Amino acid sequence: MTDKGVKLIKLENVTKIYENDAIGLDDASVEIKKGDFVFIIGASGAGKSSFIRLLLKEIEADKGSIFIDGTDITQIKKNKIPFLRRKLGVVFQDFKLLPSKTVYENVAFALLVTETEGSVIRKKVPQVLKKVGLYGKKDAYPAQLSGGEKQRVAIARAIVNDPLVLIADEPTGNLDPLMAEEIMSLLEDINKSGTTVVVSTHARELVDSMKKRVITVKKGKFISDNSSGGYFE
């Protein structure tokens, strides 16, 4: 039995206004189901980053409810935020790798901070590095890697804790077109294994080629939701 189709992320009438009166989200509502692969698109300042930061509880909503896996995260206490974030793997445009640590150590670090036992780390890290095609580079440092390889390390680190959702914020922004296609193919494979994937991007050609669900944000509102793919603004 599968739980695909169950609502995993749900925003209900969420508003976020910043101190400079800039609109993050404006009475915005959206649902993402378990197993979805979703692109969040829109111009700079449209609300994509606010959406991601609200999910991570880096910022707080001024109004509305945000549910992740059935829990309204606008109501959880501060000491519960680390447990929430374990459900969310995050990949950034600039990789955010630790330069003084090897590929293996960068991925293992995500398990160390959750106090995972050493025996589990020694088992899981090689598994996930093989999954992203980087086991042969496990002893390399970030400075020795290409941009695409760095992003693969970042993805490995994001999925090693088996998150419910993988959130990728402009994951191909610093990559050439070929590397970008490879990263999107990897994200698709991760999605096929059962992880919900949410990708914020400006990469119109990639979005059009993937034929996945596309949600468009404009001026803090989700203005279109196209289940068959396609880039709209």
C-alpha positions in Angstrom: 0.0 0.0 0.0 1.3 3.4 -0.9 0.7 6.8 0.7 1.3 8.6 -2.5 -1.4 11.3 -2.9 -1.5 12.1 0.8 -1.0 15.9 1.4 2.5 16.4 2.6 2.8 20.2 2.4 -0.2 22.5 2.7 -0.3 26.3 2.9 -3.6 27.9 3.9 -4.0 31.6 3.3 -0.4 32.4 4.3 0.9 35.9 4.3 4.4 37.1 5.0 5.2 40.9 4.8 8.8 42.0 5.5 9.8 45.0 7.5 10.4 47.1 4.4 6.8 46.3 3.3 8.0 43.9 0.6 5.6 41.0 0.0 6.8 37.5 0.6 3.5 35.7 0.3 0.1 37.3 0.1 -2.9 35.1 1.3 -1.3 32.2 -0.5 -2.6 28.6 -0.5 -1.1 25.5 -2.2 -0.9 21.8 -1.6 1.9 19.3 -2.5 1.3 15.6 -2.2 3.6 12.8 -1.1 5.5 11.6 -4.2 5.1 14.8 -6.2 7.8 16.3 -8.2 7.0 20.1 -8.3 8.7 23.1 -9.9 8.1 26.4 -8.2 8.7 29.2 -10.7 8.4 32.9 -10.9 10.5 36.1 -11.3 13.0 37.3 -8.7 11.0 38.6 -5.7 7.9 36.7 -6.6 7.8 34.7 -3.4 9.7 31.5 -4.2 12.4 32.0 -1.6 9.8 33.1 1.0 7.9 29.9 0.4 11.1 27.8 1.0 12.2 29.8 4.1 8.7 29.5 5.6 8.8 25.7 5.2 12.2 25.7 6.9 11.0 28.0 9.6 13.8 30.5 8.9 11.0 33.1 8.9 7.6 33.1 10.4 4.3 33.7 8.7 2.3 36.8 9.7 -1.0 34.9 9.0 -2.2 31.5 7.9 -1.2 27.9 8.5 1.6 25.8 7.1 1.2 22.0 7.4 4.1 19.6 6.8 3.2 15.9 7.2 0.1 16.8 9.1 1.7 19.2 11.6 0.9 22.9 11.6 4.5 24.2 11.8 3.4 27.8 12.6 2.4 26.4 16.0 5.4 24.3 16.9 7.8 25.4 19.6 11.4 26.5 18.9 12.9 23.4 20.3 11.0 21.3 17.8 12.4 23.0 14.7 15.5 20.8 14.4 13.2 17.7 14.3 11.1 19.4 11.6 14.2 20.1 9.5 15.1 16.4 9.6 12.1 15.8 7.4 13.4 18.3 4.9 16.5 17.8 2.8 17.7 21.1 1.2 20.0 21.8 -1.7 21.2 25.3 -2.5 22.6 27.0 -5.6 26.0 27.7 -4.0 26.3 24.1 -2.6 27.3 25.2 1.0 29.9 22.5 1.3 32.5 22.5 4.1 35.7 23.2 2.3 38.0 21.6 4.9 36.1 18.3 4.8 36.2 15.5 2.3 33.2 14.4 0.2 32.6 11.6 2.7 32.9 13.9 5.7 30.5 16.5 4.2 27.8 13.9 3.8 28.6 12.2 7.2 28.3 15.6 8.9 24.5 15.7 8.2 24.3 12.4 10.2 26.6 13.5 12.9 24.5 16.6 13.8 21.5 14.3 14.3 23.7 12.1 16.7 23.5 9.1 14.4 25.6 6.1 15.5 28.9 5.6 13.9 28.0 2.2 12.5 25.0 3.7 10.8 27.1 6.5 9.3 29.6 4.0 8.0 26.8 2.1 6.2 24.7 5.0 4.9 27.3 7.4 3.6 28.8 5.0 1.0 25.3 3.9 0.0 24.2 7.5 -0.8 27.5 8.4 -2.5 27.0 5.4 -4.8 23.5 6.6 -5.5 24.7 10.0 -6.7 27.7 8.5 -8.6 30.4 9.9 -6.4 31.8 7.0 -4.3 35.0 7.2 -6.3 35.5 10.8 -5.1 34.8 10.1 -1.4 38.2 11.3 -0.3 38.3 14.4 -2.5 37.8 17.9 -1.1 35.3 20.4 -2.6 38.0 22.4 -4.3 38.9 19.3 -6.3 35.4 18.9 -7.7 33.5 20.3 -10.6 30.3 22.3 -10.1 28.2 19.3 -11.0 30.1 17.1 -8.6 29.7 19.6 -5.8 26.0 19.7 -6.3 25.9 15.9 -6.2 27.6 16.0 -2.9 25.1 18.6 -1.7 22.2 16.3 -2.9 23.8 13.3 -1.1 24.1 15.3 2.1 20.4 16.4 1.7 19.1 12.8 1.3 21.3 10.9 3.7 18.8 11.4 6.5 16.0 10.0 4.3 13.9 13.2 4.3 10.2 13.2 3.3 10.9 16.2 1.1 13.9 17.3 -0.9 13.8 21.0 -1.5 16.2 22.3 -4.2 16.6 26.1 -4.4 18.0 27.0 -7.9 20.0 23.8 -7.9 21.3 24.3 -11.5 22.0 28.0 -11.3 25.8 27.7 -11.3 26.0 24.8 -13.7 26.4 24.5 -17.5 23.4 23.1 -19.4 24.8 19.5 -19.6 25.5 19.4 -15.9 22.1 20.9 -15.2 20.4 18.1 -17.1 22.4 15.5 -15.1 21.4 17.1 -11.8 17.7 17.2 -12.8 17.9 13.5 -13.9 19.3 12.6 -10.5 16.5 14.5 -8.7 14.0 12.6 -10.9 15.6 9.3 -9.8 15.4 10.4 -6.2 11.7 11.2 -6.7 11.1 7.8 -8.3 12.4 6.2 -5.1 9.6 7.8 -3.1 11.0 11.2 -2.0 8.9 14.3 -2.7 10.9 16.8 -4.7 10.3 20.6 -4.8 12.5 22.6 -7.1 12.6 26.4 -7.2 14.1 27.5 -10.5 14.4 30.1 -13.3 15.6 27.4 -15.7 12.8 27.6 -18.3 14.2 25.0 -20.7 14.7 22.5 -18.0 11.2 23.0 -16.7 9.7 22.6 -20.1 11.7 19.4 -20.9 10.8 17.7 -17.6 7.0 17.6 -18.0 6.4 17.8 -14.3 3.9 19.8 -12.2 4.7 23.5 -12.4 3.4 26.1 -9.8 3.9 29.7 -10.7 4.3 32.4 -8.1 3.7 36.1 -8.8 3.6 39.0 -6.3 3.3 36.5 -3.4 0.4 34.5 -4.9 0.3 31.1 -6.5 -1.3 32.1 -9.8 -1.2 28.9 -11.8 -0.7 25.1 -11.2 0.0 23.1 -14.3 0.1 19.3 -13.7 1.4 18.5 -17.2 4.5 20.8 -17.1 5.3 24.0 -18.9 6.7 27.4 -17.9 4.2 30.1 -17.4 4.6 33.7 -15.9 
